[in-house]
Amino acid sequence: MLTLALALALALPGSHTAPTASTVTAAVPTKGVLAPGRSLGGIRLGDTVAVVQRRWGRTYSLCRVCARTTWMYTYRTGRLSGVAVSFRSGRVAAIFTLGAPRGWRTPQGLALGDPTAAALHLYRGLAWSRCIGYGALSMRRPGVVTSIYTFGESVYGFALTRPSEPVCQ
């Protein structure tokens, strides 16, 4: 949690670009969906930079402390929350929520803020990882790792990562 908040705080002063006429309709969903093994907020692993910009726009901040090129799309709610996309060789390698954005859920009904027990009931065989300040419950499938981030006894966030990328984002 602290790592994500620190990354946001360091990256926010310089937003990449202002919205243009072509990005007015492109925006991060305010109530995004994690489709386990497939997509997060409509973005898939392997999508190109152009696909991400077409879907979510160009109003992002560059993470200044991330190992890879990472775009952070934050909501203007007064809270540090949103979603981020990391790239490897110009393609999405990781997609993850930041700061528990309200309204995000899975098609199976798991929402941010739900008890961790609900995730364990809906998704069997999750592997536990300790991250700095939070936990990750993950399921691996060929080419993709789906993670449900936890904080205390609550679902805090979602992520999709390539198997070669760290689960803790």
Residue, then its C-alpha position, 0 to 999 in steps of 0.5 A: m500500500l505504501t509503495l503504491a501511494l509513494a509511487l503515486a505521490l512521486a508521479l503525480p506532479g507531471s501528468h503526461t498530456a492534457p486531454t485532446a479531442s481524440t481522447v475525450t471519449a477514451a477514459v479509464p472505467t470508473k467501475g472497472v471489471l476484472a475478468p480473471g485470466r482475460s482483462l482488467g478494465g478492458i485492457r489485456l496483457g499483450d495490448t499495445v501502447a496504442v490500444v491502451q491510449r485508444r481505450w483509456g486516453r492519454t491523461y496519465s502520469l509516468c511512474r518515476v520509481c517503477a522498474r518498467t515504463t508504467w502509466m498511472y491513470t488516477y481519478r480526480t476524487g481527492r483520494l489516491s486511486g486509479v489503475a496502472v499499466s506497465f509495459r515490456s517491449g511496447r506491450v502490456a505486461a501488468i495491469f493493476t488497480l491503485g488505492a482501492p478504487r470504488g466500484w471495481r469488481t469481477p463478473q462473479g460478484l467480488a468487489l473491492g472492499d469485500p471480505t477476503a473470505a469471499a475471494l477464497h470462496l469464489y476462487r479455489g486454489l489461490a496461492w498466497s504472496r506477501c507484498i510490502g504492506y498488502g497480500a496477494l491471492s493469485m491464480r496462474r493460468p498459461g500466460v497470465v496470473t490473476s491476483i486479488y490484493t488484500f489489506g487486512e481482511s478486505v479485498y483491496g485491489f486486482a491485477l493481471t500480470r505476465p508469469s514473468e512479472p512480479v505478482c506484487q505491483 
